[in-house]
């Protein structure tokens, strides 16, 4: 359910035309670590494309949205894994 929620959120971001500010690398938020950036790109390649999601706007949103910022701090390392995580609302 949570993974689906994040996917829907990313699709909404893509449709709205919102952009995450870039800092050198188009897909890297200025305040995120290179580790999260690499994990996010690998997630898109291994999980999202594997599910045959091919809408360019959705893929771009999935590559840009810093998922680790939407989970509790103690779970940030798991933000790009293929499974549900709590986002603080039960």
MODELLER restraints for C-alpha pairs under 7 A, 6 or more apart:
rsr = mdl.restraints
at = mdl.atoms
rsr.add(forms.Gaussian(group=physical.xy_distance, feature=features.Distance(at['CA:1:A'], at['CA:84:A']), mean=6.61, stdev=0.5))
rsr.add(forms.Gaussian(group=physical.xy_distance, feature=features.Distance(at['CA:2:A'], at['CA:84:A']), mean=4.96, stdev=0.5))
rsr.add(forms.Gaussian(group=physical.xy_distance, feature=features.Distance(at['CA:2:A'], at['CA:85:A']), mean=6.22, stdev=0.5))
rsr.add(forms.Gaussian(group=physical.xy_distance, feature=features.Distance(at['CA:3:A'], at['CA:83:A']), mean=6.41, stdev=0.5))
rsr.add(forms.Gaussian(group=physical.xy_distance, feature=features.Distance(at['CA:3:A'], at['CA:84:A']), mean=5.27, stdev=0.5))
rsr.add(forms.Gaussian(group=physical.xy_distance, feature=features.Distance(at['CA:10:A'], at['CA:58:A']), mean=6.46, stdev=0.5))
rsr.add(forms.Gaussian(group=physical.xy_distance, feature=features.Distance(at['CA:10:A'], at['CA:61:A']), mean=5.27, stdev=0.5))
rsr.add(forms.Gaussian(group=physical.xy_distance, feature=features.Distance(at['CA:10:A'], at['CA:62:A']), mean=5.81, stdev=0.5))
rsr.add(forms.Gaussian(group=physical.xy_distance, feature=features.Distance(at['CA:10:A'], at['CA:65:A']), mean=6.86, stdev=0.5))
rsr.add(forms.Gaussian(group=physical.xy_distance, feature=features.Distance(at['CA:11:A'], at['CA:58:A']), mean=5.05, stdev=0.5))
rsr.add(forms.Gaussian(group=physical.xy_distance, feature=features.Distance(at['CA:11:A'], at['CA:61:A']), mean=6.72, stdev=0.5))
rsr.add(forms.Gaussian(group=physical.xy_distance, feature=features.Distance(at['CA:13:A'], at['CA:61:A']), mean=6.37, stdev=0.5))
rsr.add(forms.Gaussian(group=physical.xy_distance, feature=features.Distance(at['CA:14:A'], at['CA:57:A']), mean=5.05, stdev=0.5))
rsr.add(forms.Gaussian(group=physical.xy_distance, feature=features.Distance(at['CA:14:A'], at['CA:58:A']), mean=5.56, stdev=0.5))
rsr.add(forms.Gaussian(group=physical.xy_distance, feature=features.Distance(at['CA:14:A'], at['CA:61:A']), mean=5.27, stdev=0.5))
rsr.add(forms.Gaussian(group=physical.xy_distance, feature=features.Distance(at['CA:20:A'], at['CA:29:A']), mean=6.37, stdev=0.5))
rsr.add(forms.Gaussian(group=physical.xy_distance, feature=features.Distance(at['CA:20:A'], at['CA:64:A']), mean=6.32, stdev=0.5))
rsr.add(forms.Gaussian(group=physical.xy_distance, feature=features.Distance(at['CA:21:A'], at['CA:29:A']), mean=6.09, stdev=0.5))
rsr.add(forms.Gaussian(group=physical.xy_distance, feature=features.Distance(at['CA:21:A'], at['CA:30:A']), mean=6.96, stdev=0.5))
rsr.add(forms.Gaussian(group=physical.xy_distance, feature=features.Distance(at['CA:22:A'], at['CA:28:A']), mean=5.84, stdev=0.5))
rsr.add(forms.Gaussian(group=physical.xy_distance, feature=features.Distance(at['CA:22:A'], at['CA:29:A']), mean=5.56, stdev=0.5))
rsr.add(forms.Gaussian(group=physical.xy_distance, feature=features.Distance(at['CA:22:A'], at['CA:30:A']), mean=6.19, stdev=0.5))
rsr.add(forms.Gaussian(group=physical.xy_distance, feature=features.Distance(at['CA:23:A'], at['CA:29:A']), mean=6.52, stdev=0.5))
rsr.add(forms.Gaussian(group=physical.xy_distance, feature=features.Distance(at['CA:23:A'], at['CA:30:A']), mean=5.21, stdev=0.5))
rsr.add(forms.Gaussian(group=physical.xy_distance, feature=features.Distance(at['CA:27:A'], at['CA:63:A']), mean=5.99, stdev=0.5))
rsr.add(forms.Gaussian(group=physical.xy_distance, feature=features.Distance(at['CA:27:A'], at['CA:64:A']), mean=4.96, stdev=0.5))
rsr.add(forms.Gaussian(group=physical.xy_distance, feature=features.Distance(at['CA:28:A'], at['CA:37:A']), mean=5.89, stdev=0.5))
rsr.add(forms.Gaussian(group=physical.xy_distance, feature=features.Distance(at['CA:28:A'], at['CA:64:A']), mean=6.69, stdev=0.5))
rsr.add(forms.Gaussian(group=physical.xy_distance, feature=features.Distance(at['CA:39:A'], at['CA:80:A']), mean=6.17, stdev=0.5))
rsr.add(forms.Gaussian(group=physical.xy_distance, feature=features.Distance(at['CA:40:A'], at['CA:63:A']), mean=6.14, stdev=0.5))
rsr.add(forms.Gaussian(group=physical.xy_distance, feature=features.Distance(at['CA:40:A'], at['CA:80:A']), mean=6.00, stdev=0.5))
rsr.add(forms.Gaussian(group=physical.xy_distance, feature=features.Distance(at['CA:41:A'], at['CA:63:A']), mean=5.84, stdev=0.5))
rsr.add(forms.Gaussian(group=physical.xy_distance, feature=features.Distance(at['CA:43:A'], at['CA:80:A']), mean=5.99, stdev=0.5))
rsr.add(forms.Gaussian(group=physical.xy_distance, feature=features.Distance(at['CA:44:A'], at['CA:62:A']), mean=6.70, stdev=0.5))
rsr.add(forms.Gaussian(group=physical.xy_distance, feature=features.Distance(at['CA:44:A'], at['CA:63:A']), mean=6.61, stdev=0.5))
rsr.add(forms.Gaussian(group=physical.xy_distance, feature=features.Distance(at['CA:67:A'], at['CA:79:A']), mean=5.88, stdev=0.5))
rsr.add(forms.Gaussian(group=physical.xy_distance, feature=features.Distance(at['CA:68:A'], at['CA:76:A']), mean=4.85, stdev=0.5))
rsr.add(forms.Gaussian(group=physical.xy_distance, feature=features.Distance(at['CA:68:A'], at['CA:79:A']), mean=4.96, stdev=0.5))
rsr.add(forms.Gaussian(group=physical.xy_distance, feature=features.Distance(at['CA:70:A'], at['CA:87:A']), mean=6.17, stdev=0.5))
rsr.add(forms.Gaussian(group=physical.xy_distance, feature=features.Distance(at['CA:71:A'], at['CA:86:A']), mean=6.58, stdev=0.5))
rsr.add(forms.Gaussian(group=physical.xy_distance, feature=features.Distance(at['CA:71:A'], at['CA:87:A']), mean=4.74, stdev=0.5))
rsr.add(forms.Gaussian(group=physical.xy_distance, feature=features.Distance(at['CA:72:A'], at['CA:87:A']), mean=6.49, stdev=0.5))
rsr.add(forms.Gaussian(group=physical.xy_distance, feature=features.Distance(at['CA:72:A'], at['CA:88:A']), mean=6.74, stdev=0.5))
